[in-house]
Protein backbone atom coordinates (compact mmCIF):
# COMPACT_ATOMS: atom_id res chain seq x y z
CA UNK A 1 0.00 0.00 0.00
CA UNK A 2 2.92 2.39 0.68
CA UNK A 3 3.85 2.21 -3.02
CA UNK A 4 0.57 3.97 -3.75
CA UNK A 5 -0.14 5.90 -0.57
CA UNK A 6 3.19 7.70 -0.09
CA UNK A 7 3.49 9.17 -3.64
CA UNK A 8 -0.17 10.24 -3.53
CA UNK A 9 0.16 11.76 -0.07
CA UNK A 10 3.33 13.62 -1.07
CA UNK A 11 1.58 15.08 -4.11
CA UNK A 12 -1.46 16.13 -2.06
CA UNK A 13 0.70 17.71 0.64
CA UNK A 14 2.60 19.59 -2.06
CA UNK A 15 -0.66 20.92 -3.52
CA UNK A 16 -2.11 21.79 -0.10
CA UNK A 17 1.11 23.64 0.76
CA UNK A 18 0.69 25.81 -2.35
CA UNK A 19 -2.96 26.44 -1.47
CA UNK A 20 -1.93 27.50 2.06
CA UNK A 21 0.73 29.83 0.65
CA UNK A 22 -1.86 31.51 -1.59
CA UNK A 23 -4.30 31.69 1.32
CA UNK A 24 -1.67 33.24 3.63
CA UNK A 25 -0.53 35.80 1.06
CA UNK A 26 -4.07 37.20 0.88
CA UNK A 27 -4.86 37.00 4.60
CA UNK A 28 -1.63 38.81 5.50
CA UNK A 29 -2.29 41.37 2.73
CA UNK A 30 1.06 40.67 1.08
CA UNK A 31 -0.93 40.29 -2.12
CA UNK A 32 -3.76 42.70 -2.99
CA UNK A 33 -7.39 41.62 -3.19
CA UNK A 34 -7.41 41.56 -7.01
CA UNK A 35 -4.56 39.02 -7.15
CA UNK A 36 -6.93 36.21 -8.18
CA UNK A 37 -7.84 38.08 -11.34
CA UNK A 38 -4.17 38.71 -12.18
CA UNK A 39 -3.14 35.09 -11.55
CA UNK A 40 -6.10 33.69 -13.47
CA UNK A 41 -5.34 35.84 -16.49
CA UNK A 42 -1.67 34.81 -16.43
CA UNK A 43 -2.90 31.20 -16.31
CA UNK A 44 -5.52 31.63 -19.05
CA UNK A 45 -3.48 33.69 -21.49
CA UNK A 46 0.09 32.41 -20.88
CA UNK A 47 0.60 29.29 -18.75
CA UNK A 48 -2.24 27.04 -19.92
CA UNK A 49 -1.62 27.82 -23.63
CA UNK A 50 2.06 27.04 -23.07
CA UNK A 51 1.19 23.68 -21.50
CA UNK A 52 -1.13 22.86 -24.40
CA UNK A 53 1.45 23.82 -27.01
CA UNK A 54 4.16 21.80 -25.32
CA UNK A 55 1.98 18.69 -24.99
CA UNK A 56 0.62 18.70 -28.53
CA UNK A 57 3.91 19.55 -30.25
CA UNK A 58 5.63 16.71 -28.38
CA UNK A 59 2.90 14.05 -28.50
CA UNK A 60 0.51 14.74 -31.37
CA UNK A 61 2.89 13.47 -34.04
CA UNK A 62 2.29 11.12 -36.96
CA UNK A 63 4.87 8.69 -35.60
CA UNK A 64 3.29 8.50 -32.14
CA UNK A 65 -0.21 8.25 -33.56
CA UNK A 66 0.90 5.32 -35.73
CA UNK A 67 2.45 3.41 -32.83
CA UNK A 68 -0.01 4.38 -30.08
CA UNK A 69 -3.31 4.83 -31.93
CA UNK A 70 -4.99 2.27 -29.65
CA UNK A 71 -4.33 4.47 -26.61
CA UNK A 72 -5.60 7.54 -28.44
CA UNK A 73 -8.77 5.63 -29.37
CA UNK A 74 -9.16 4.30 -25.82
CA UNK A 75 -8.84 7.80 -24.38
CA UNK A 76 -11.41 9.08 -26.87
CA UNK A 77 -13.95 6.45 -25.79
CA UNK A 78 -13.34 7.09 -22.07
CA UNK A 79 -13.72 10.87 -22.32
CA UNK A 80 -16.87 10.64 -24.44
CA UNK A 81 -18.46 8.38 -21.83
CA UNK A 82 -17.25 10.69 -19.04
CA UNK A 83 -18.80 13.72 -20.73
CA UNK A 84 -22.17 11.98 -21.08
CA UNK A 85 -22.07 10.89 -17.43
CA UNK A 86 -21.03 14.39 -16.33
CA UNK A 87 -23.90 16.05 -18.19
CA UNK A 88 -26.47 13.63 -16.80
CA UNK A 89 -25.25 13.66 -13.20
CA UNK A 90 -24.83 17.44 -13.00
CA UNK A 91 -28.58 17.81 -13.55
CA UNK A 92 -29.19 15.85 -10.33
CA UNK A 93 -27.01 18.17 -8.21
CA UNK A 94 -28.39 21.61 -9.06
CA UNK A 95 -30.92 23.58 -11.10
CA UNK A 96 -28.67 26.64 -11.37
CA UNK A 97 -27.42 26.77 -14.98
CA UNK A 98 -23.97 28.21 -14.20
CA UNK A 99 -23.26 25.84 -11.29
CA UNK A 100 -24.56 22.97 -13.42
CA UNK A 101 -21.86 23.74 -16.01
CA UNK A 102 -19.19 23.82 -13.29
CA UNK A 103 -20.41 20.46 -11.96
CA UNK A 104 -20.53 19.01 -15.47
CA UNK A 105 -16.90 19.95 -16.03
CA UNK A 106 -15.87 18.61 -12.63
CA UNK A 107 -17.60 15.27 -13.16
CA UNK A 108 -16.41 14.84 -16.74
CA UNK A 109 -12.79 15.97 -16.34
CA UNK A 110 -10.54 15.00 -13.46
CA UNK A 111 -7.07 16.36 -12.70
CA UNK A 112 -5.69 13.75 -15.10
CA UNK A 113 -2.76 15.99 -16.01
CA UNK A 114 -0.94 17.23 -12.92
CA UNK A 115 -2.18 14.55 -10.50
CA UNK A 116 -2.56 11.77 -13.06
CA UNK A 117 0.94 12.19 -14.44
CA UNK A 118 2.40 12.19 -10.92
CA UNK A 119 0.64 8.93 -10.05
CA UNK A 120 1.68 7.27 -13.31
CA UNK A 121 5.31 8.38 -12.84
CA UNK A 122 5.32 6.94 -9.31
CA UNK A 123 3.46 3.69 -9.88
CA UNK A 124 3.69 2.83 -13.59
CA UNK A 125 6.72 4.64 -15.07
CA UNK A 126 7.00 2.05 -17.86
CA UNK A 127 3.70 3.19 -19.42
CA UNK A 128 4.24 6.95 -19.09
CA UNK A 129 4.37 7.57 -22.86
CA UNK A 130 1.25 5.47 -23.43
CA UNK A 131 -0.57 7.49 -20.76
CA UNK A 132 0.42 10.74 -22.49
CA UNK A 133 -1.15 9.49 -25.72
CA UNK A 134 -4.23 8.24 -23.83
CA UNK A 135 -4.99 11.70 -22.40
CA UNK A 136 -4.56 13.69 -25.63
CA UNK A 137 -8.30 13.25 -26.44
CA UNK A 138 -9.03 14.65 -22.96
CA UNK A 139 -7.13 17.83 -23.81
CA UNK A 140 -8.90 18.06 -27.17
CA UNK A 141 -12.30 17.68 -25.50
CA UNK A 142 -11.43 20.31 -22.88
CA UNK A 143 -10.19 23.00 -25.22
CA UNK A 144 -12.45 22.25 -28.19
CA UNK A 145 -15.69 21.81 -26.19
CA UNK A 146 -15.64 22.03 -22.39
CA UNK A 147 -13.98 25.39 -21.84
CA UNK A 148 -15.77 27.25 -24.65
CA UNK A 149 -19.16 25.68 -23.87
CA UNK A 150 -19.06 25.38 -20.07
CA UNK A 151 -16.57 27.89 -18.64
CA UNK A 152 -16.44 30.87 -21.01
CA UNK A 153 -19.56 33.08 -20.84
CA UNK A 154 -21.49 34.28 -23.87
CA UNK A 155 -21.00 38.04 -24.05
CA UNK A 156 -24.06 39.93 -22.85
CA UNK A 157 -25.84 36.57 -22.59
CA UNK A 158 -26.63 36.75 -26.33
CA UNK A 159 -27.16 33.14 -27.28
CA UNK A 160 -26.52 33.59 -30.97
CA UNK A 161 -24.40 31.41 -33.22
CA UNK A 162 -21.92 34.26 -33.66
CA UNK A 163 -21.48 34.79 -29.92
CA UNK A 164 -21.12 31.02 -29.42
CA UNK A 165 -18.38 30.82 -32.06
CA UNK A 166 -16.53 33.74 -30.46
CA UNK A 167 -15.97 31.66 -27.34
CA UNK A 168 -13.78 29.31 -29.37
CA UNK A 169 -11.48 32.18 -30.30
CA UNK A 170 -9.57 31.95 -27.04
CA UNK A 171 -5.87 31.40 -26.24
CA UNK A 172 -6.36 27.77 -25.21
CA UNK A 173 -8.20 26.64 -28.32
CA UNK A 174 -5.84 28.59 -30.58
CA UNK A 175 -2.76 27.10 -28.89
CA UNK A 176 -4.22 23.60 -29.25
CA UNK A 177 -4.84 24.20 -32.97
CA UNK A 178 -1.29 25.48 -33.46
CA UNK A 179 0.13 22.60 -31.40
CA UNK A 180 -1.74 20.02 -33.50
CA UNK A 181 -0.42 21.53 -36.74
CA UNK A 182 3.17 21.81 -35.50
CA UNK A 183 3.04 18.28 -34.07
CA UNK A 184 1.65 16.70 -37.24
CA UNK A 185 4.10 18.41 -39.61
CA UNK A 186 6.92 17.86 -37.10
CA UNK A 187 8.29 21.39 -37.05
CA UNK A 188 11.10 21.90 -34.56
CA UNK A 189 10.92 25.22 -32.74
CA UNK A 190 14.09 27.17 -31.90
CA UNK A 191 15.56 25.91 -28.65
CA UNK A 192 14.92 29.12 -26.66
CA UNK A 193 11.23 29.16 -27.71
CA UNK A 194 10.79 25.46 -26.94
CA UNK A 195 12.41 25.91 -23.50
CA UNK A 196 10.25 28.96 -22.76
CA UNK A 197 7.03 27.15 -23.68
CA UNK A 198 7.94 24.03 -21.70
CA UNK A 199 9.01 25.98 -18.60
CA UNK A 200 5.89 28.15 -18.61
CA UNK A 201 3.68 25.09 -19.10
CA UNK A 202 5.30 23.35 -16.13
CA UNK A 203 4.27 26.22 -13.86
CA UNK A 204 0.58 25.96 -14.75
CA UNK A 205 -0.49 23.60 -11.96
CA UNK A 206 1.55 25.19 -9.12
CA UNK A 207 0.18 28.64 -9.99
CA UNK A 208 -3.32 27.15 -10.22
CA UNK A 209 -3.02 25.88 -6.65
CA UNK A 210 -1.78 29.29 -5.47
CA UNK A 211 -4.82 30.74 -7.22
CA UNK A 212 -7.02 28.24 -5.38
CA UNK A 213 -5.58 29.44 -2.08
CA UNK A 214 -6.09 33.09 -3.05
CA UNK A 215 -9.70 32.35 -4.00
CA UNK A 216 -10.40 30.27 -0.89
CA UNK A 217 -9.10 33.15 1.25
CA UNK A 218 -12.11 35.17 0.12
CA UNK A 219 -14.54 32.47 1.21
CA UNK A 220 -15.95 31.46 4.54
CA UNK A 221 -14.11 28.25 5.44
CA UNK A 222 -17.13 27.21 7.47
CA UNK A 223 -19.36 27.51 4.40
CA UNK A 224 -16.74 25.76 2.26
CA UNK A 225 -16.48 22.71 4.50
CA UNK A 226 -20.23 22.64 5.23
CA UNK A 227 -21.22 22.52 1.57
CA UNK A 228 -22.63 18.99 1.39
CA UNK A 229 -23.09 19.12 -2.40
CA UNK A 230 -19.34 19.52 -2.86
CA UNK A 231 -18.76 16.38 -0.76
CA UNK A 232 -21.32 14.46 -2.79
CA UNK A 233 -19.72 15.66 -6.01
CA UNK A 234 -16.24 14.75 -4.78
CA UNK A 235 -17.32 11.27 -3.65
CA UNK A 236 -18.98 10.74 -7.02
CA UNK A 237 -15.80 11.81 -8.84
CA UNK A 238 -13.36 9.98 -6.54
CA UNK A 239 -15.23 6.83 -5.54
CA UNK A 240 -18.43 6.05 -7.46
CA UNK A 241 -17.10 6.65 -10.99
CA UNK A 242 -13.80 4.76 -10.40
CA UNK A 243 -15.69 1.82 -8.86
CA UNK A 244 -18.01 1.78 -11.86
CA UNK A 245 -14.94 1.88 -14.10
CA UNK A 246 -13.31 -1.07 -12.30
CA UNK A 247 -16.51 -3.08 -12.64
CA UNK A 248 -16.69 -2.42 -16.39
CA UNK A 249 -12.97 -3.05 -16.93
CA UNK A 250 -13.32 -6.43 -15.21
CA UNK A 251 -15.45 -7.68 -18.09
CA UNK A 252 -13.71 -5.96 -21.02
CA UNK A 253 -10.98 -7.73 -22.96
CA UNK A 254 -8.42 -4.96 -23.46
CA UNK A 255 -4.75 -4.68 -22.57
CA UNK A 256 -3.66 -4.22 -18.97
CA UNK A 257 -1.96 -0.94 -19.95
CA UNK A 258 -5.22 0.48 -21.30
CA UNK A 259 -6.97 -0.49 -18.08
CA UNK A 260 -4.31 1.26 -16.00
CA UNK A 261 -4.57 4.41 -18.13
CA UNK A 262 -8.34 4.40 -17.71
CA UNK A 263 -8.31 4.06 -13.94
CA UNK A 264 -5.58 6.71 -13.64
CA UNK A 265 -7.76 9.28 -15.41
CA UNK A 266 -11.10 8.54 -13.74
CA UNK A 267 -9.86 8.29 -10.14
CA UNK A 268 -8.15 11.69 -9.90
CA UNK A 269 -9.69 14.72 -8.09
CA UNK A 270 -11.64 17.50 -9.80
CA UNK A 271 -9.79 19.52 -12.44
CA UNK A 272 -8.51 23.07 -11.87
CA UNK A 273 -9.85 24.83 -14.96
CA UNK A 274 -13.16 25.49 -13.19
CA UNK A 275 -11.24 28.08 -11.13
CA UNK A 276 -8.70 29.34 -13.66
CA UNK A 277 -11.00 30.15 -16.59
CA UNK A 278 -14.12 31.60 -14.86
CA UNK A 279 -11.94 33.84 -12.65
CA UNK A 280 -10.29 35.28 -15.77
CA UNK A 281 -13.77 36.20 -17.07
CA UNK A 282 -14.94 37.69 -13.74
CA UNK A 283 -17.29 34.81 -12.94
CA UNK A 284 -18.04 33.37 -9.50
CA UNK A 285 -15.49 30.71 -8.44
CA UNK A 286 -16.68 30.00 -4.90
CA UNK A 287 -18.17 26.62 -5.74
CA UNK A 288 -15.23 25.66 -7.94
CA UNK A 289 -12.70 26.59 -5.24
CA UNK A 290 -14.57 24.48 -2.67
CA UNK A 291 -14.70 21.58 -5.14
CA UNK A 292 -10.97 21.77 -5.82
CA UNK A 293 -9.94 22.04 -2.17
CA UNK A 294 -12.16 19.28 -0.80
CA UNK A 295 -11.69 16.82 -3.67
CA UNK A 296 -7.89 17.10 -3.54
CA UNK A 297 -7.88 16.58 0.23
CA UNK A 298 -10.16 13.54 -0.02
CA UNK A 299 -8.12 12.05 -2.87
CA UNK A 300 -5.22 11.38 -0.49
CA UNK A 301 -7.42 8.64 0.95
CA UNK A 302 -9.46 7.55 -2.07
CA UNK A 303 -6.68 7.17 -4.68
CA UNK A 304 -4.66 4.57 -2.73
CA UNK A 305 -7.84 2.63 -1.89
CA UNK A 306 -9.06 2.68 -5.50
CA UNK A 307 -5.70 1.45 -6.79
CA UNK A 308 -5.54 -1.29 -4.18
CA UNK A 309 -8.98 -2.46 -5.25
CA UNK A 310 -8.00 -2.16 -8.91
CA UNK A 311 -4.87 -4.24 -8.30
CA UNK A 312 -6.88 -6.91 -6.45
CA UNK A 313 -9.70 -7.18 -9.01
CA UNK A 314 -8.02 -6.40 -12.34
CA UNK A 315 -4.24 -6.93 -12.22
N, C-alpha and C positions, 0 to 999 in steps of 0.2 A: 504493500500500500504506500510506503514511503516514496517509491519511484514515481508515483502519481501525485501524492499529497504535497510533498515538499516543493517541487517545481511550481505547482499551482499556487500554493500558499505564498511562495516568494514573489510570484507575479502579482498576486492580489495585494500583498503588503506594499509592493512597489507602487502600484496604482493608488492605493489608499494614501500613501505618503504624499504623492503629488496632489491629491485632492485636498489633504490637510494643509499643504503649503499654500495652495490657492485660497483656501478658506481663511487661513491666518493672515495672508497679505491684505485681504479685504477688511477683516475684523480689526486689524491694527492700523488700518488706513495708510499702509505703505503704498498700496495701489488705489487709484481713485475709483469711484463708484461705476464709471462707464468702462471699466477695464474689460468686462465681459464682451462688450460690443467690439472693442479693439481686437481682442484675442480671437473672437469668432470670425472676424473679417480677415485676419491674417490666415486663419485656418482655411476658410472658404475660398479665398482668392489666391493663396500662395501654397500652403502646406499640403492640403488635400490634392490639388491639381498636380503638385510635384510627385506625390505618392502614386497617383494614378499613372502619370507619364512613365515613371520608373518601372512600375509593375508591367505595364503593357509593352513597353519597348523591350524589356528583358524576356517576357514570357509569351507574348502573343506573336510568335514567329512561325513561319511555315514549317520549319524543322521540328519544333516542339509540338505543333498541332498534328504533324504526321505520326510522331512517335507516341504521343499521349492523348490522342483524340478520344479514347475511351473515358479518360478522366474528365475531359472537357464536357463530353456528353453526359456523364454521370452527374457532374455539378449542375448542368442545365436542368436535368430532371428534378434534382433535389430542390433547387431554388424555385422552380415553377410550382412544385407541390407546397413549398413553404409559403409562397405568396398567396396561394389559394387559401391555405389554412389561416394565415394571418388576417386576410380580409374577412373571412367568416367569423373567426373568434373575436376580432375587435368589435364587431357589432353586438356581442354579448356583454361587453364590458362597459360601454358608454353609448349615449345617444348624441353627445356633443360631436359635431362633425370634425372639428380641428383635433380634439383629443383622440377621436377614432382613427385619424390618419397617423398620429404619433404611435398609438397602440399597434396599428397595422404594421408599421415599419419595425417596431420593436419585436413583434412576434414573427415576422417574416425574415428579418436579418439580425443575426447575432453578431457579436464581436469576433467574427471568424478570422479577421486579419491580425490585429495586435495580440489578442489572447490566443486565438487558434494557432497562429504560427509559433507562439512560445510553447504551447503544449506539444505540438508536433515536434519541434526541435528537441524538447526534453525527453519525450517518450518514444517517438518514432522517427529519428533523424534520417533513417535510410529511405523514407518515402517523402522527404521534404519537397523535392521537385514535383512529384506527382500531386501533392497537396496544392502547390502553387497553381498548377494547371486546373485542378478541380475547382478552385475558387474564382477563376477568371469569370465564369458566367455570373457569379454573385456580384462582382464589380460591375459587369455590364448591366445587370438588372437594376442595381442601385443608381447608377449614373444615367442610364437611359430611360428609367421609369420611376423608381421610388422617390428620388430626390425631386425631380421636376413635378411629379404628380402628387406627392404626399407632403413634402417639406417646404417647397417654394410657393409662396402665395400668388394668386392671380391678382395682378395690379387692379386696384379699385374694385375688386370682387367682380370684374366683368368676365363672365364665363363664356367668352367667345373663342372661336377657333384660333384667332390671331393671338389673343392673350395667352392661350394655352401653349401655343408654339413658342412664344417668347420665353417661357420658363425653361425651355431646353437650351436656350442660348445663355448658358452659364459656364463659369470656368471649369467646372468638373466634367460636364458633358463634352466640352470642347477639348479638354486635355485628354479625355478618353479617346475621342475620335482621332486626334493627332497621334496618340500613343499606338493605336491600332494600325494606322497607316505606316508609321515609322517601324513598328515591329514586323509587319508583313513584308515590307520592301527591304528590311534589314539595313537601315541606314545607321551608321555609327556616328554619334554626336561627338563633337570635340570634347576632350577629356575634362576640361574645366566646367563645361556645361553639364556633362553627365554627372560629375562629382557634386555639383551644386544641386541638381535635381534630386539625386539620391539622398544627400545629406538633409535637405529640406523635408523630403518625404519621410525620413526616419524620425523627424521631430513631431510628426502629426499627432500620434497617440499621446506622448507625454504632455504636449500643450493642451490637448483635448481634456486630459484629466485635470490639469491646472484650471482650465475653463470650467470644468464641473465643480471644482472647489469654490471658484469665484461666484458661480451661480448659486450654489447651495448656501453660501454665506448670506445671500439675500433672503433666504427662506426661513421659515420657522422649522427648526429641527423636530419639534414636537409634531407638527403637521406632517412633515416628511415621513417620519417613522410610524405615524398613526394612519397613514393612507393605506387602507386594506386592499384597495384595488391594485396598487403597485406590487404588493406581496403576491396577490393572486396572479398577476401578469408575470412576475418573476418566476414563480413556481411553475407556471405553464411553460415558460421559455426554458427553464433549467431542468425540470423534472418530467413533466407530462409529455412534452414533445420528444425528448430523448428516449424515454421509455417506449413510446409508440414507435420510434425509429428502430430501436433494438428488436422489438417484436416483429416488425416487418422484415428487417435484415436477416432474422433467423430463418425465414422461409424463402429468401431470394438467393438464387445461385449466381453470385457475382464474386469477384476476387476479394480476398481478405483486405487488400490495400484500399479498394473502393469502399469497403465497409468502414474501415478506419477513418478515411477522409470524411465520410458522411457523418459519423458520430462526432468527429472533431468540430464540424461546422454547426451541428444542431444542438450541441450541449454547452455552448459558450454563452456568457451573459449578454444582455441587450447591447446593441451597437451604440456608438457615440454620436452619429450624425444627427440624431434627434435633438441634440443640444447645439452642435456646431452650426448647422444650417439655419434653423429658425432664429437663433440669436442674431445671426448676421443680417436677417431680414426684419429685425425688431418684433419678433413674435414671442409669445409666452413660452418659457422653457422650464417652468416649475415642475410640471409633471415629468418631463423628460429627465430633468436632473435627479429627481427622486428615483425614477426607474433605473438610471445608470448607477447611482450610489448603492441602492439596495440590492440590485441584481448582481453587481460585482462582489459585494460582501458575501452574499449567499453562495455564490459560485465556488468560494473556497471550500465549502462543504460538499456541494452537489457534484462538481466535476470529478473529484476522486471517486465518489460513490458510483457515479454513472459509468466511469471507466472500469471500475472493479466488476460491476455487473456485466458490462460489455465483454470483458475478458472471460468471465465465467460462462456466459451464454454463447458467445459468438466465436471467440478465438480458441 
